[in-house]
Amino acid sequence: MKILVFTEKPFAQAAVKAIENVVNAAGQELELVEKGTKADLLQAVKNANALIVRSDIVDAEVIENAPELKVIVRAGAGYDNIDLEAATKHGICVMNTPGQNSNAVAELVFGMVVMMCRNQYNGTSGSELKGKSLGIYAFGQVGRNVARIAKGFDMKLEALDTFVPDAVIEEAGVKPLHNVDELFAQNDFVSLHIPATPATKGSIGYDLVMKMPKNGVLINTARKEIIDEEGLIKALEERPDLRYVSDIKPSKADEFEHKFAARVFFTPKKMGAQTAEANFNAGVAAAEQAIAYLKDGWNKFQVNK
């Protein structure tokens, strides 16, 4: 069986070596394509049985060009870069690797938050996190790590997640909420971890952001598609106390930065999982999952059931 690892943003060398070891130990063939183009992917996937990607786009054209493909593993949590409908149509299992990047993303949340609270270290007086309230929108692996770290800052915590029982949220020392308006109205900071779905795309905009307390900070390490950028711009125009930080550069980044300067910050590219540890963990997990599926159909993290 051939396992293709295709990455426009390559894995770290330590991760590549570990992936090679896992694949070789299983007696499988490995093909590694780094910094590849769409044309490279279309060529390489023709005889692959398993495909491992990061943020690379796996659309219907790619899938239709891969007659031997049985499983696609996204080395990371989000999987909106993969055409699930096309994969399902062709009987291909799609899996992600939940939890492998979660601590890295959570740490970035606080890296950006502290930077904004200290006015991007411009020498002026800032504010502290101790005693402030943090609302966590979605309490999956990343949200739970955000809560864990926030406790070290002695913050008050609330979370909203309709798919997680209240008891699970309470066990983590967090107050469960059941209304998104309350989440925004009651918290100095709101950290977004919801996926981009038809229901959530464009759902964070003017009305919700305007409910935030004075000096509120909105943090987005999820997907840019969940933000109504026009609505957010309007809210920031009307509320000069509000700030926005994101690990996903908005489509209207130039307008945000021109109008709001130090009140906004965006990483140049999505960096939540860009740590050596997360890179290694996600890569190895993806290889192990691909092999397990090819060997005996193991599909615990399948996302297109």
C-alpha positions as CSV (number, residue, x, y, z in Angstrom):
1,M,0.0,0.0,0.0
2,K,1.2,3.5,-0.9
3,I,0.9,6.4,1.5
4,L,1.2,9.8,0.0
5,V,2.2,12.7,2.3
6,F,1.5,15.9,0.3
7,T,2.2,19.3,2.0
8,E,2.5,22.8,0.6
9,K,3.7,23.8,4.1
10,P,6.1,20.9,4.9
11,F,6.2,19.0,8.1
12,A,9.3,19.7,10.3
13,Q,12.2,17.3,9.5
14,A,11.8,15.5,12.9
15,A,8.1,14.9,12.0
16,V,9.0,13.6,8.5
17,K,11.6,11.2,10.0
18,A,9.0,9.9,12.5
19,I,6.4,9.5,9.8
20,E,8.9,7.5,7.7
21,N,9.7,5.3,10.7
22,V,6.0,4.6,11.3
23,V,5.3,3.8,7.6
24,N,8.4,1.6,7.2
25,A,7.6,-0.3,10.4
26,A,4.2,-1.1,9.0
27,G,5.8,-2.4,5.8
28,Q,4.1,0.3,3.7
29,E,5.4,2.5,0.9
30,L,5.8,6.2,1.5
31,E,5.8,9.0,-1.1
32,L,6.6,12.5,0.2
33,V,5.8,15.6,-1.8
34,E,6.7,18.9,-0.2
35,K,5.9,22.4,-1.4
36,G,3.8,20.8,-4.1
37,T,1.4,22.4,-6.6
38,K,-2.1,21.3,-7.5
39,A,-0.6,19.7,-10.6
40,D,1.9,17.8,-8.5
41,L,-0.9,16.5,-6.3
42,L,-3.0,15.4,-9.2
43,Q,-0.1,13.4,-10.5
44,A,1.1,11.9,-7.2
45,V,-2.4,10.8,-6.0
46,K,-3.1,8.6,-9.0
47,N,-1.8,5.5,-7.4
48,A,-2.0,6.4,-3.7
49,N,-4.0,4.3,-1.3
50,A,-3.8,6.9,1.5
51,L,-3.3,10.6,1.4
52,I,-2.0,12.8,4.3
53,V,-2.4,16.5,4.0
54,R,-2.2,19.6,6.2
55,S,-4.2,22.7,4.9
56,D,-3.9,21.5,1.3
57,I,-7.0,21.6,-0.8
58,V,-8.4,18.2,-1.6
59,D,-11.3,18.9,-3.9
60,A,-13.5,16.8,-6.2
61,E,-10.9,16.9,-9.0
62,V,-8.2,15.5,-6.8
63,I,-10.5,12.7,-5.5
64,E,-11.7,11.8,-9.0
65,N,-8.1,11.5,-10.0
66,A,-7.3,8.9,-7.3
67,P,-9.0,5.6,-8.2
68,E,-7.0,3.7,-5.6
69,L,-7.5,6.1,-2.7
70,K,-9.1,4.6,0.4
71,V,-8.4,7.1,3.2
72,I,-7.5,10.8,3.5
73,V,-6.1,12.0,6.9
74,R,-6.0,15.7,7.7
75,A,-3.0,16.3,10.0
76,G,-4.9,18.7,12.2
77,A,-8.4,19.4,13.6
78,G,-10.1,21.4,10.9
79,Y,-11.1,19.6,7.7
80,D,-12.9,22.2,5.6
81,N,-10.1,21.9,3.0
82,I,-11.4,18.5,2.0
83,D,-14.5,17.9,-0.2
84,L,-16.3,15.5,2.1
85,E,-19.2,15.0,-0.3
86,A,-16.9,13.9,-3.1
87,A,-14.9,11.6,-0.8
88,T,-18.1,9.9,0.5
89,K,-19.3,9.5,-3.1
90,H,-16.1,7.6,-3.9
91,G,-16.2,5.5,-0.7
92,I,-13.2,7.3,0.8
93,C,-12.8,7.6,4.6
94,V,-11.8,11.1,5.7
95,M,-10.3,11.5,9.2
96,N,-8.7,14.4,11.2
97,T,-6.3,14.2,14.1
98,P,-8.2,16.0,16.9
99,G,-6.3,17.2,19.9
100,Q,-2.8,17.0,18.4
101,N,-2.6,20.8,17.8
102,S,-4.9,21.9,20.6
103,N,-2.3,23.1,23.1
104,A,-0.4,25.0,20.4
105,V,-3.5,26.9,19.3
106,A,-4.5,27.6,22.9
107,E,-1.1,29.0,23.8
108,L,-1.3,31.3,20.7
109,V,-4.7,32.6,22.0
110,F,-2.9,33.9,25.1
111,G,0.1,35.1,23.2
112,M,-2.1,37.4,21.2
113,V,-4.3,38.4,24.1
114,V,-1.4,39.5,26.3
115,M,0.1,41.4,23.4
116,M,-3.2,43.3,22.9
117,C,-3.7,44.0,26.6
118,R,-0.2,45.5,26.7
119,N,-1.0,47.7,23.6
120,Q,1.3,45.6,21.4
121,Y,4.2,46.6,23.7
122,N,4.3,50.2,22.5
123,G,5.5,51.5,25.9
124,T,2.1,52.7,27.1
125,S,0.2,51.5,30.2
126,G,-1.9,48.3,29.5
127,S,-4.2,46.0,31.5
128,E,-4.0,42.6,33.2
129,L,-5.9,39.4,32.7
130,K,-6.4,38.6,36.4
131,G,-10.0,38.8,37.4
132,K,-11.2,39.4,33.8
133,S,-13.9,37.2,32.2
134,L,-13.3,34.9,29.3
135,G,-16.0,33.4,27.1
136,I,-15.1,30.3,25.2
137,Y,-17.2,29.6,22.1
138,A,-17.0,25.8,21.5
139,F,-15.5,23.5,24.2
140,G,-13.6,21.0,22.2
141,Q,-10.0,20.1,22.7
142,V,-8.8,23.7,21.9
143,G,-11.4,25.3,24.1
144,R,-10.6,23.0,27.0
145,N,-6.9,23.9,26.7
146,V,-7.8,27.6,26.6
147,A,-9.7,27.1,29.8
148,R,-6.8,25.3,31.5
149,I,-4.4,28.1,30.6
150,A,-6.9,30.8,31.6
151,K,-7.0,29.4,35.1
152,G,-3.3,30.2,35.5
153,F,-4.2,33.9,34.8
154,D,-7.0,33.7,37.5
155,M,-9.7,34.5,35.0
156,K,-13.4,33.9,35.3
157,L,-14.6,31.4,32.7
158,E,-17.7,30.7,30.8
159,A,-18.3,28.4,27.7
160,L,-21.0,27.7,25.2
161,D,-21.1,24.4,23.3
162,T,-24.4,22.8,22.4
163,F,-22.7,19.5,21.7
164,V,-20.9,19.2,25.1
165,P,-22.9,18.3,28.3
166,D,-23.0,20.9,31.0
167,A,-21.4,18.4,33.4
168,V,-18.3,18.2,31.2
169,I,-17.9,21.9,31.1
170,E,-18.5,22.2,34.9
171,E,-15.9,19.5,35.5
172,A,-13.3,21.8,33.9
173,G,-14.2,24.5,36.4
174,V,-16.1,26.5,33.7
175,K,-19.7,27.9,33.8
176,P,-21.8,26.6,30.9
177,L,-23.9,29.0,28.9
178,H,-26.7,28.2,26.5
179,N,-27.1,31.5,24.7
180,V,-24.6,33.2,22.4
181,D,-25.8,36.7,23.3
182,E,-24.9,36.0,26.9
183,L,-21.5,34.8,26.0
184,F,-20.7,38.1,24.3
185,A,-22.5,40.4,26.7
186,Q,-20.9,38.8,29.9
187,N,-17.3,38.4,28.9
188,D,-14.4,40.8,28.5
189,F,-12.7,38.4,26.1
190,V,-14.4,36.0,23.7
191,S,-12.3,33.2,22.1
192,L,-13.8,31.6,19.0
193,H,-13.3,27.9,18.3
194,I,-16.4,27.0,16.2
195,P,-16.1,25.3,12.8
196,A,-17.1,26.9,9.6
197,T,-20.4,25.4,8.7
198,P,-23.5,26.7,6.8
199,A,-24.9,27.7,10.2
200,T,-21.8,29.5,11.5
201,K,-20.4,31.2,8.5
202,G,-20.8,35.0,8.9
203,S,-22.4,34.5,12.3
204,I,-20.1,36.7,14.3
205,G,-20.8,40.2,13.3
206,Y,-22.1,43.6,14.4
207,D,-25.0,42.6,16.7
208,L,-22.9,40.1,18.8
209,V,-19.7,42.2,19.0
210,M,-21.6,45.3,20.0
211,K,-22.8,43.4,23.1
212,M,-19.3,43.0,24.5
213,P,-18.3,45.0,27.6
214,K,-16.1,48.1,27.4
215,N,-12.6,47.3,26.2
216,G,-13.7,43.9,24.9
217,V,-11.3,41.7,22.9
218,L,-12.5,39.2,20.3
219,I,-10.1,36.4,19.5
220,N,-10.4,34.2,16.4
221,T,-8.2,31.1,16.0
222,A,-11.0,29.2,14.2
223,R,-11.8,30.1,10.6
224,K,-12.1,33.5,8.9
225,E,-15.4,32.5,7.3
226,I,-17.3,32.6,10.6
227,I,-16.7,36.4,10.8
228,D,-19.1,38.9,9.1
229,E,-16.3,41.3,8.3
230,E,-18.5,44.2,7.2
231,G,-20.4,43.9,10.5
232,L,-17.2,43.6,12.6
233,I,-15.8,46.7,10.8
234,K,-18.9,48.7,11.6
235,A,-18.8,47.6,15.3
236,L,-15.1,48.6,15.6
237,E,-15.9,52.0,14.0
238,E,-18.7,52.7,16.5
239,R,-16.8,51.2,19.5
240,P,-13.2,52.6,19.6
241,D,-12.7,50.5,22.8
242,L,-13.1,47.2,21.1
243,R,-10.2,45.1,19.7
244,Y,-9.9,42.1,17.4
245,V,-7.1,39.6,17.0
246,S,-7.0,36.7,14.6
247,D,-4.9,33.8,13.6
248,I,-6.6,34.0,10.2
249,K,-6.0,37.1,8.1
250,P,-9.3,38.6,7.1
251,S,-10.3,39.1,3.5
252,K,-10.5,42.8,4.3
253,A,-7.2,42.9,6.3
254,D,-6.0,46.0,4.6
255,E,-9.2,47.9,5.6
256,F,-9.0,46.6,9.2
257,E,-5.4,47.7,9.6
258,H,-5.9,51.1,7.9
259,K,-8.9,52.0,10.0
260,F,-8.0,50.5,13.4
261,A,-4.2,50.2,13.5
262,A,-3.1,48.9,16.9
263,R,-6.6,47.8,17.8
264,V,-6.3,44.8,15.5
265,F,-3.6,42.1,14.9
266,F,-3.5,39.3,12.4
267,T,-0.8,36.6,11.9
268,P,0.6,36.6,8.4
269,K,-0.6,33.0,7.9
270,K,-2.5,30.6,10.1
271,M,0.0,29.8,12.8
272,G,-2.0,28.1,15.6
273,A,-0.5,24.7,14.9
274,Q,2.9,26.1,13.8
275,T,5.0,24.6,16.7
276,A,7.5,21.8,16.5
277,E,5.5,19.8,19.0
278,A,2.2,20.1,17.2
279,N,3.8,19.5,13.9
280,F,5.3,16.3,15.1
281,N,2.3,15.0,17.0
282,A,-0.2,15.7,14.1
283,G,2.1,14.1,11.5
284,V,2.7,11.0,13.4
285,A,-0.9,10.6,14.4
286,A,-2.0,11.0,10.7
287,A,0.4,8.3,9.6
288,E,-0.7,5.9,12.4
289,Q,-4.4,6.5,11.5
290,A,-3.8,6.0,7.8
291,I,-2.0,2.7,8.4
292,A,-4.7,1.5,10.9
293,Y,-7.4,2.2,8.4
294,L,-5.6,0.4,5.6
295,K,-4.8,-2.5,7.9
296,D,-8.2,-3.2,9.6
297,G,-10.6,-0.3,8.8
298,W,-10.0,1.6,12.0
299,N,-11.9,4.9,11.7
300,K,-12.4,6.4,15.1
301,F,-11.9,10.0,13.9
302,Q,-13.8,9.7,10.6
303,V,-15.6,13.0,9.8
304,N,-17.6,11.9,6.7
305,K,-19.8,9.2,8.2
